Amino acid sequence: MGGKSSTPLIVKGKRLDGRKPEELRPIKIEAGVLNRADGSCYVEWGKNKVIAAVYGPRELHPKHLQDNTQAVLRCRYNMAPFSVDDRKRPGPDRRSVEISKVIREALERVVFLNYFPTSAIDVFMEVLQADAGTRCAALTAASVALADAGVPMRDLVAGCAAGKVDGTVVLDLMQEEDNYGEGDLPLGYIPSKDEIVLLQMDGDFTKDEFKTALNYAIKGAKKIYALQKEALKRKYTTNKETAKWI
Ligand code: CDP
């Protein structure tokens, strides 16, 4: 964000990939892709590829980390070294620690942690390929993976970002727009409750632009939410073994 592109990012109302300002990238969500995890989800969001795996609720060790009143939710967002243009140094960095934290806080708002005292619920999010908007894709995947694991939740959280490029508010920035744009506004949202559980902002927005961007991101998140639910329904109606539970 912040650099200046030598070519315009919006020409005659169309973005570099042909999208209109208020259009999402193509998105595919698949639940239950990993056999060894209790719940999992794979998300392709434009050129982003993200996988989420959930383990638990299971007893938390060492015991001194346990909470006698509720489960401890642990989230790890990680980028594969090959997921970005310049090789990403393996292991946690400031950015991944921050993203893991904001995703955990968003998910804590929906998971019934108090059902599982002394337990841990672990959520791993691995970015295999990144093209901007990975925290929203990771949150979206994590939420489906938790539901796939059968973890009791108030609802799903959907992630979606809006931003600003060439002075225009747009939905769902891709990499070039993130690099050369003027603003990014990632959102975590629960459509059924009209509740915002993650909101960050990078760059500059006027008050009106902010309102428009928030509005776009909420509309985008509602579409993502529908895809999340479809992915879960698809898994639990095609898998006869588990279909009997619904
Ligand atoms: O991915 P998200 O938009 O949630 O977070 P960001 O910090 O705004 O990063 C935007 C994009 O920059 C990422 O999606 C990656 O494609 C890219 N990036 C990168 O190329 N190398 C990094 N070390 C971190 C991010």
Residues whose N, C-alpha, C, O or C-beta is under 5 A from the ligand:
A	BS01	CDP	V84 D85 K88 A130 D131 A132 G133 T134 R135 C136 D178
